[in-house]
Amino acid sequence: MASQFCSFRRLRCDLTPRFDAPMSPRIIHMPLSGGDRKAQAKAMRDARSIAREYFRQSIVARSIGEAKIREADRLFCDAWTNVTFWGGPTRNSPTIAQAINGERPMLWVKCRRCGREPDVDLRTIRRKPDTPVHLLEAALFCEPCSAGRKFPQRANLIGLRPEPNDPNASLQRAT
């Protein structure tokens, strides 16, 4: 057996190839006889058809689950909007990703000085998707009111809205 010591780590390196290593467990060798080969081929066809059916069922289950998550995110955004609209605390807000997934991508804010109420599109904000919406309040300010001033005029969060031109979005009532 030809072997030597590796100089850089002093580990024993075997230079001869090993032919006695076990074969890969994924390779299924077909039996040689005709009847066994046919039975094996039929079993493999059945396994593939079962796998296709399970794959189809997993796609259906995943789409149902994603629809339920989207509905939960929309309800969470609406609940938070109703609390903040009536002057409640803004903490425990949905994340940016939840607002976008819940089809409420527009952040409704109000300037503390002039009363302007612009919408901020959360899809254009360069923040991590898991950032809670209420943490954006410190970064929002009114540009017209802040022009020529030393400190920017901050804005208050009012809530989350659906996209204005979305015909499928239900009207949101703050009650």
N, C-alpha and C positions, 0 to 999 in steps of 0.2 A: 504494500500500500504506500503510495507516494504522498508524503505529507511534509510540511515544513512549518516553521514558526513565522508568524507575521511580525515584521520588524516594528511597526508603528504602535501596536497595542499588546504585543506579546501574547496573542491568542493563537490557538492551534487552528490552522486552516487546512481543510481537507481538499485536495485538488482532484480526487477521483470522483467521477459521477456516481450517484447512488441509483441502482436499478431495483433495489428491494423496497423502495418507498411505496406506501399504499396508494392505490388509485383514488381519484376524486370520487367522493360519494354521490355526486350528481349524475354521473354517467351510468345509465342503466343499459346493460348489455342485453340484446335481444336473444332469446333462446334459439337454438339451432333448428329444432324440428318444426314442421309446417303447422301443426295444430297449436302448439305452444306459441308460435310466432303470431298466428292469427288472433289468439286469445289476448296476447299482450298488446297487439295493435288495437283491438277493440276496447280494451281497458284504458288505453291511452286516449282514444277518441272520446270515451265517456268522461274521463277526467278533464279533458279540455273543454267539453261542453258544460260540465258542472262549473269549471273555473270561469267560463264566459258568463254563465248565469249569475254566479256570485259577484262577479265584477259589475254586471248590470245592476244588480240589487244594491251594491255599495254606492254606485253613482246616484241612484234614486234616493237612498238614505242620506247621502251627503247633501244633495240638493234640498231635501226637506229640512235637514238640520241647518243649512245655511240660511234658508228662508226664515226659520224660527229665530236664529240669531239676529238676522236683519230686523225682524219685528221687535225683538227684545231691545235692540239698540235704539230703534225709533221711539219706543215707549219710554225708555230711559231719558232720551233727549227731550221728549215732550214734557215729562215730569219735571226735569230740571228747569226747563224754560218756564213752566208755570210757577215754580217757586221763585225764580229770580225776577220774573216779570212783576210780581207783587211785592218786591223788596226783600225777599228772603236772602239767606246767605248764598254766595256763589260757590262755596267749597263743595266737595263731593260731586264734581261735574263729570260728564262723560269725557272720554279721551277724544283726540282729533280723529282717530281711526273709527271709533264708535259713531261719532257724528256723521262721518262720511258714509260709513256702512249703513247707518240708519236713515239715509237720505235726508239729512239735515246739515248740508255742508256750509250754509251761510250763517256766520256769527253776527248777531244783531247787537250793535253797540250804540251808545248815546254819549255825546260830548257833554262834559260837566259844565262847560261855560256857555256855548252857543245853542246846545240842544239838538245839533245835527244828529241824525240817526242813519248812518251808512251801514251797509252790510259788508262783512269781510269774508271772502271766500277762503275756507279752511284748506282747500286743495292747493292753494298757491302759497301757503305759509311754509317757510323752511324750518320746520321743527320736527322732532321725532313724532311718529304717529301715536306713541303711547303717552304723549304729553297731555295732561288734563287741560280742558278748555279754560278753566278759571285762572290758570297760570299765565295765560296770554294777556290778562288785563293790565299787568304792569308794563307790557311792551306796546300797548295801544295808546295812541294820542291823536288829537285832532290837528291836522296839518294847517288849515286856515287860521285857527286860533293860536297856534304855536309859532307862526311866522313872525320873526322879529322879537321874540321873547327869549329870555334866558332859560326858562324851564318850560318843557312841553306841557300842554294842557291835556290831562288824562281823560280817558273815556270809561264809562261804566258798561258792564255787560248786561244786556237785557235778556238774551236767550239765543236759541238756535232756530233757524227757519229752513224750510225746504227751498230748493232752487226756484227763483221767481217764475221762470218760464216752463216749469215742469207741470204738464197737464194732469199727470197721475197723482201728484201730491195732494193729500187731503188738506183742507183748510185747517189751520191750527187756531184753536180758541184758548185763550188764557182765562181760565175760570178758577 
